[in-house]
């Protein structure tokens, strides 16, 4: 296993949890859609600057990619919107555990069927047991 990549993704997970709290508070102050927009605007400007400085790809090749690959921005906006909307109501931990459960189950089905051009990795009994534990964790985190 490439531990550097795992560490980078782990740090990304930390960032997502902090982002949820920050954006949830922002949405309470200025509005849910407005907070989502501002978050994406700041992120877009940041990525534009990073692209200018560090970018090695060719943005003009966008016309050659399958059109379905362009929905990532829509999915990202929906994701941030859902966190801005829900975090003030259910808390960061409940929102993030919900995201994690959904991500792991959905990504396992993507792997199982080899969807989106991914390598096919079958769902086995161990993963099903993991799903059950995840659902139990979701219940425990969100139970009031």
N, C-alpha and C positions, 0 to 999 in steps of 0.2 A: 504494500500500500504506500502511496506517495503521501507521507505525513505533512509535507509542506502544503499540498493542496487541501488536505483535511483541515489544517490550521487556518488557511485562508477562508475556507467555507465556514468554519467555526466562528471566525471573526465577523464574517458576513451575517451569521445568525445573531450575534451580539448586536450588530448594527440594526438589524430588523426590529429587534425588541425595543431598542432605544428609539428608533424611528417611529414605532407605533405609539409610544408614549408622547413623544414630541408632537407628532402630527395630530394625535387625539386632542391634545391641549390646544393646538393651533386651530383645529376645527371648531372647538367650543368657543373660541374667542372671535373668529372671523367668519364662521360658517363652514359646513362640511365640504361643499363643492369648492368654495373659495380656498379652503385650506389644502384640499387635494390639488387644485390648480397651482397654488403657490409652491407646494412641495415639488411638483413636476417641473415648474418653471425654473426653480433654483437648480434642480437636478439636470435639466436640459442645458442650462448655461454652463454648469460645471463640466458636463460631458463634452460640450462643444469645445471648451478651452482645452480639455484633456486630449481631444481628438486632434486639435491643431498642433499641440506640442508633441504628443506621443504616438499619434495614429500612424499605422503602417498599411492599412487597408485602402480600398478604393470605394468611396461612398457612391460613385457613379455606377457601380455594378449592381445597385439595388434593383434596376430594371430587369436583371437576369435571374433573380431569385424567385422561387415559387411564391405566388401571392399570399398563400396562407401563412407564410413565415413573417409576414408584416403585421400580424395581429398581436404580437408581443407587447407593443405599446398600449393597446387597448386593454389587454389582460392586466398589465401593470397598473394602469390607471384605475381599473375596477378594484384591484387588490388594495391599493392605497386608499381609495374611497371607502371600501368596507372597513378598513382599520380606523380611519378618521371618524367614521360614523359610529362604530361599535365600542372602541376602547373607552370613551368616557362613560359608557353605560355598563359595560361588563368587566372592565379592567384589562390591563395589558396581558397578564398571565392567561386569563380565560380566552382572550382573543387569539393569542399566539398558539396556545394548545389546540384551539380549533383549526387554525391554519396548518399546524404541523400534522394533525391527524388527516386532514383533507389532502395535504401534499403527499404524505406517505402512501395513503391508499390509492390516490389517483396515479401517482408516479409508478406504483407497483403494477397497476393495470396497463399503463403505457409500456413498461418493460415486458410484461407478460405477453402482450400481443405484438410487441415490436412496433408500436405506433410512432408516428412522427419521425420515422427513419432511425429509431433507436435499436440497439442490440436487444434481441429477445432473451429475457431472463424469466423463466417460469415462476409463478406463484406456487409455493409449496406449503406444507403443513406448518413449518416454522414461521413463515411470513403470516399465515392466517392467524396463528397464535399471537404474533406481534400485533396484528390488527385488533384482536380482542383486548390485549393489554392497552393499546392506544385508546380504544373506545372507553375502557374502564378509567383511564387517566383523564380523558375528556370529561366524563361524568363526575369524577372526584374534584376536578378543578372548577367546574361550573356549577356544582350543586351549592345551593345557598341554604 
